[in-house]
Amino acid sequence: MPNNSSLFIDLGQGLLMSIGLLSIPSWSIKKRPKKAKKGTFGFNLDTKSLEYWDGKNWYTAQMNLSP
């Protein structure tokens, strides 16, 4: 599915609702945001995990990416 696609939800009786998909920024360890704001999150391509910046440290949440 292309990154700019929308999700369509069938509401019944011929009605559809379009929802834009969330885009999560991604980076490598070396290319993390230099001046990240507290609450910044994204996907680390090196560690294959979601990361969160609390204003002081990066925290990771491992993800199971297997099919």
C-alpha positions as CSV (number, residue, x, y, z in Angstrom):
1,M,0.0,0.0,0.0
2,P,1.5,3.4,-0.9
3,N,2.5,5.8,1.9
4,N,-0.1,8.4,0.9
5,S,-3.0,6.0,0.7
6,S,-6.2,6.4,2.7
7,L,-8.1,3.7,4.6
8,F,-11.8,3.3,3.7
9,I,-14.2,2.1,6.3
10,D,-17.6,0.7,5.1
11,L,-20.3,2.3,7.3
12,G,-23.0,0.4,5.6
13,Q,-25.9,1.5,3.3
14,G,-23.4,2.5,0.7
15,L,-21.5,4.9,2.9
16,L,-17.7,4.9,3.2
17,M,-15.5,7.0,5.5
18,S,-11.9,7.8,4.4
19,I,-9.2,8.0,7.1
20,G,-5.6,9.2,6.3
21,L,-3.0,6.8,7.5
22,L,-0.5,7.8,10.2
23,S,3.0,8.5,9.0
24,I,5.8,7.8,11.5
25,P,9.2,9.4,10.9
26,S,12.1,7.0,10.7
27,W,15.9,7.3,11.1
28,S,19.1,5.4,11.8
29,I,21.0,5.6,15.1
30,K,23.4,8.2,13.6
31,K,20.6,10.2,12.1
32,R,18.3,10.6,15.1
33,P,16.8,14.1,15.3
34,K,19.6,16.4,16.7
35,K,17.2,18.7,18.6
36,A,14.3,16.4,19.3
37,K,11.5,17.8,21.4
38,K,10.2,16.0,24.4
39,G,7.7,13.4,23.2
40,T,9.2,12.8,19.8
41,F,8.8,9.3,18.6
42,G,9.8,7.5,15.4
43,F,11.0,4.2,14.0
44,N,14.7,3.3,14.2
45,L,15.8,1.5,11.0
46,D,18.9,0.1,12.6
47,T,17.3,-1.5,15.7
48,K,13.9,-2.1,14.1
49,S,12.1,-0.5,17.1
50,L,10.0,2.4,18.0
51,E,11.9,5.1,19.9
52,Y,10.6,7.8,22.3
53,W,12.6,10.9,23.4
54,D,11.7,12.0,27.0
55,G,13.8,15.1,26.8
56,K,16.9,13.4,28.1
57,N,17.1,9.8,26.8
58,W,15.9,7.6,23.9
59,Y,13.7,4.7,25.0
60,T,12.9,1.8,22.6
61,A,10.0,-0.6,22.2
62,Q,11.0,-3.8,20.4
63,M,8.5,-4.8,17.7
64,N,7.8,-8.3,16.2
65,L,8.0,-7.7,12.5
66,S,7.7,-11.3,11.4
67,P,4.7,-12.2,9.2
